[in-house]
């Protein structure tokens, strides 16, 4: 029997490779879309300044005025729930 020239052994391997590459591309596309949907946009600088304030700039905690600046910043962080309740309460410990 003569070999069939239209069906060579390498044709099956080529098709498998093509299917594997296509499957890999589909999986990567779905994974990329899933990762992109779970990502939140970065916060704006203006919004962050409204929450945290700019009082902390230059404060070192060495003077009562510096401590007030730090306290005002912590109030913003606690009010916006950036810090946990435990972190907020620990900030006030030891003062007075």
QUIHUWO-V312883 format. One record per residue. N is the residue number from 1. RES is the residue in one small letter. PHI is phi as a letter, one per 40 degrees, with the letter a starting at -180 (none if undefined). Layout:
# QUIHUWO-V312883
n/res/phi
N/RES/PHI
N/RES/PHI
This chain:
# QUIHUWO-V312883
n/res/phi
1/x/none
2/x/c
3/x/c
4/x/c
5/x/c
6/x/c
7/x/b
8/x/c
9/x/c
10/x/c
11/x/c
12/x/c
13/x/c
14/x/c
15/x/c
16/x/c
17/x/c
18/x/c
19/x/c
20/x/c
21/x/c
22/x/c
23/x/c
24/x/c
25/x/c
26/x/c
27/x/c
28/x/c
29/x/c
30/x/c
31/x/c
32/x/c
33/x/c
34/x/c
35/x/c
36/x/c
37/x/c
38/x/c
39/x/c
40/x/c
41/x/c
42/x/c
43/x/c
44/x/c
45/x/c
46/x/c
47/x/c
48/x/c
49/x/c
50/x/c
51/x/c
52/x/c
53/x/g
54/x/b
55/x/c
56/x/c
57/x/c
58/x/g
59/x/c
60/x/b
61/x/g
62/x/c
63/x/b
64/x/d
65/x/c
66/x/c
67/x/c
68/x/c
69/x/c
70/x/c
71/x/c
72/x/c
73/x/c
74/x/c
75/x/d
76/x/c
77/x/c
78/x/c
79/x/c
80/x/c
81/x/g
82/x/c
83/x/c
84/x/c
85/x/c
86/x/c
87/x/c
88/x/c
89/x/c
90/x/c
91/x/c
92/x/c
93/x/c
94/x/g
95/x/c
96/x/h
